[in-house]
Amino acid sequence: MNKQFTKNILSAAVKEENRKIRRTRLLVDLTCAMLAQSGFSLPEMLNLVAVVRKQVLIYFPGKENVFDLIYKPRFQRIIRERINSN
């Protein structure tokens, strides 16, 4: 392979990875806003988080531990605050 071809492939891969990261960030931020501002029941909130987790793992297969480390505590905090405020 020539260097330019390899560089183009890597550039495309980086762009795709960045797109997935932006979509994940947007999805998580919107979900957090929905959880914080809605009148969802606890089962509905947990289901919403499960759907988001599934989508994020489609973007990043095999990264369950990363999701659980980064996003799960954020969702749990919001859910706990919503449940305790009622």
ChimeraX commands (.cxc) that place a marker at each C-alpha (Angstrom):
marker #1 position 0.00,0.00,0.00 radius 0.5
marker #1 position 1.12,3.50,-0.58 radius 0.5
marker #1 position 1.40,5.96,2.27 radius 0.5
marker #1 position -1.37,8.25,1.05 radius 0.5
marker #1 position -3.86,5.39,0.82 radius 0.5
marker #1 position -2.99,4.25,4.35 radius 0.5
marker #1 position -3.24,7.82,5.62 radius 0.5
marker #1 position -6.70,8.20,4.04 radius 0.5
marker #1 position -7.92,4.97,5.62 radius 0.5
marker #1 position -6.66,6.04,9.04 radius 0.5
marker #1 position -8.20,9.48,8.62 radius 0.5
marker #1 position -11.57,7.93,7.76 radius 0.5
marker #1 position -11.35,5.63,10.78 radius 0.5
marker #1 position -10.57,8.53,13.09 radius 0.5
marker #1 position -13.46,10.55,11.66 radius 0.5
marker #1 position -15.83,7.61,12.19 radius 0.5
marker #1 position -14.62,7.15,15.77 radius 0.5
marker #1 position -15.11,10.87,16.46 radius 0.5
marker #1 position -18.63,10.69,15.00 radius 0.5
marker #1 position -19.49,7.81,17.33 radius 0.5
marker #1 position -18.08,9.72,20.30 radius 0.5
marker #1 position -20.13,12.83,19.44 radius 0.5
marker #1 position -23.30,10.76,19.03 radius 0.5
marker #1 position -22.68,9.00,22.32 radius 0.5
marker #1 position -22.12,12.29,24.11 radius 0.5
marker #1 position -25.31,13.74,22.63 radius 0.5
marker #1 position -27.33,10.63,23.45 radius 0.5
marker #1 position -26.09,10.57,27.04 radius 0.5
marker #1 position -26.63,14.31,27.54 radius 0.5
marker #1 position -30.16,14.17,26.16 radius 0.5
marker #1 position -30.96,11.13,28.27 radius 0.5
marker #1 position -29.68,12.87,31.39 radius 0.5
marker #1 position -31.86,15.87,30.62 radius 0.5
marker #1 position -34.89,13.65,30.08 radius 0.5
marker #1 position -34.28,11.79,33.32 radius 0.5
marker #1 position -33.83,15.00,35.29 radius 0.5
marker #1 position -36.84,16.84,33.88 radius 0.5
marker #1 position -39.43,14.18,33.20 radius 0.5
marker #1 position -42.08,12.46,35.21 radius 0.5
marker #1 position -40.85,8.97,34.37 radius 0.5
marker #1 position -41.39,6.17,36.84 radius 0.5
marker #1 position -38.39,4.25,38.15 radius 0.5
marker #1 position -38.95,1.31,35.74 radius 0.5
marker #1 position -39.24,3.76,32.83 radius 0.5
marker #1 position -36.02,5.52,33.82 radius 0.5
marker #1 position -34.16,2.22,34.16 radius 0.5
marker #1 position -35.49,1.09,30.80 radius 0.5
marker #1 position -34.33,4.32,29.17 radius 0.5
marker #1 position -30.83,3.83,30.57 radius 0.5
marker #1 position -30.82,0.23,29.31 radius 0.5
marker #1 position -31.77,1.39,25.82 radius 0.5
marker #1 position -29.01,4.00,25.84 radius 0.5
marker #1 position -26.49,1.42,27.06 radius 0.5
marker #1 position -27.48,-0.93,24.26 radius 0.5
marker #1 position -27.04,1.83,21.66 radius 0.5
marker #1 position -23.67,2.89,23.02 radius 0.5
marker #1 position -22.49,-0.73,22.92 radius 0.5
marker #1 position -23.52,-0.91,19.27 radius 0.5
marker #1 position -21.15,2.01,18.65 radius 0.5
marker #1 position -18.44,0.53,20.89 radius 0.5
marker #1 position -18.81,-3.27,21.16 radius 0.5
marker #1 position -17.12,-4.91,24.10 radius 0.5
marker #1 position -16.89,-1.67,26.10 radius 0.5
marker #1 position -19.45,-2.58,28.76 radius 0.5
marker #1 position -16.98,-1.83,31.55 radius 0.5
marker #1 position -16.25,1.60,30.13 radius 0.5
marker #1 position -19.97,2.42,29.98 radius 0.5
marker #1 position -20.42,1.19,33.54 radius 0.5
marker #1 position -17.45,3.23,34.73 radius 0.5
marker #1 position -18.23,6.50,32.94 radius 0.5
marker #1 position -21.97,6.78,32.32 radius 0.5
marker #1 position -23.71,4.45,34.76 radius 0.5
marker #1 position -22.81,6.53,37.87 radius 0.5
marker #1 position -24.08,9.66,36.13 radius 0.5
marker #1 position -27.42,8.02,35.35 radius 0.5
marker #1 position -27.65,6.53,38.85 radius 0.5
marker #1 position -27.05,9.91,40.47 radius 0.5
marker #1 position -29.83,11.55,38.44 radius 0.5
marker #1 position -32.24,8.69,39.09 radius 0.5
marker #1 position -31.43,8.75,42.82 radius 0.5
marker #1 position -32.04,12.52,42.93 radius 0.5
marker #1 position -35.37,12.14,41.11 radius 0.5
marker #1 position -36.55,9.32,43.38 radius 0.5
marker #1 position -35.48,11.15,46.56 radius 0.5
marker #1 position -37.15,14.40,45.49 radius 0.5
marker #1 position -40.56,12.74,45.25 radius 0.5
marker link #1:1,2 radius 0.2
marker link #1:2,3 radius 0.2
marker link #1:3,4 radius 0.2
marker link #1:4,5 radius 0.2
marker link #1:5,6 radius 0.2
marker link #1:6,7 radius 0.2
marker link #1:7,8 radius 0.2
marker link #1:8,9 radius 0.2
marker link #1:9,10 radius 0.2
marker link #1:10,11 radius 0.2
marker link #1:11,12 radius 0.2
marker link #1:12,13 radius 0.2
marker link #1:13,14 radius 0.2
marker link #1:14,15 radius 0.2
marker link #1:15,16 radius 0.2
marker link #1:16,17 radius 0.2
marker link #1:17,18 radius 0.2
marker link #1:18,19 radius 0.2
marker link #1:19,20 radius 0.2
marker link #1:20,21 radius 0.2
marker link #1:21,22 radius 0.2
marker link #1:22,23 radius 0.2
marker link #1:23,24 radius 0.2
marker link #1:24,25 radius 0.2
marker link #1:25,26 radius 0.2
marker link #1:26,27 radius 0.2
marker link #1:27,28 radius 0.2
marker link #1:28,29 radius 0.2
marker link #1:29,30 radius 0.2
marker link #1:30,31 radius 0.2
marker link #1:31,32 radius 0.2
marker link #1:32,33 radius 0.2
marker link #1:33,34 radius 0.2
marker link #1:34,35 radius 0.2
marker link #1:35,36 radius 0.2
marker link #1:36,37 radius 0.2
marker link #1:37,38 radius 0.2
marker link #1:38,39 radius 0.2
marker link #1:39,40 radius 0.2
marker link #1:40,41 radius 0.2
marker link #1:41,42 radius 0.2
marker link #1:42,43 radius 0.2
marker link #1:43,44 radius 0.2
marker link #1:44,45 radius 0.2
marker link #1:45,46 radius 0.2
marker link #1:46,47 radius 0.2
marker link #1:47,48 radius 0.2
marker link #1:48,49 radius 0.2
marker link #1:49,50 radius 0.2
marker link #1:50,51 radius 0.2
marker link #1:51,52 radius 0.2
marker link #1:52,53 radius 0.2
marker link #1:53,54 radius 0.2
marker link #1:54,55 radius 0.2
marker link #1:55,56 radius 0.2
marker link #1:56,57 radius 0.2
marker link #1:57,58 radius 0.2
marker link #1:58,59 radius 0.2
marker link #1:59,60 radius 0.2
marker link #1:60,61 radius 0.2
marker link #1:61,62 radius 0.2
marker link #1:62,63 radius 0.2
marker link #1:63,64 radius 0.2
marker link #1:64,65 radius 0.2
marker link #1:65,66 radius 0.2
marker link #1:66,67 radius 0.2
marker link #1:67,68 radius 0.2
marker link #1:68,69 radius 0.2
marker link #1:69,70 radius 0.2
marker link #1:70,71 radius 0.2
marker link #1:71,72 radius 0.2
marker link #1:72,73 radius 0.2
marker link #1:73,74 radius 0.2
marker link #1:74,75 radius 0.2
marker link #1:75,76 radius 0.2
marker link #1:76,77 radius 0.2
marker link #1:77,78 radius 0.2
marker link #1:78,79 radius 0.2
marker link #1:79,80 radius 0.2
marker link #1:80,81 radius 0.2
marker link #1:81,82 radius 0.2
marker link #1:82,83 radius 0.2
marker link #1:83,84 radius 0.2
marker link #1:84,85 radius 0.2
marker link #1:85,86 radius 0.2
view
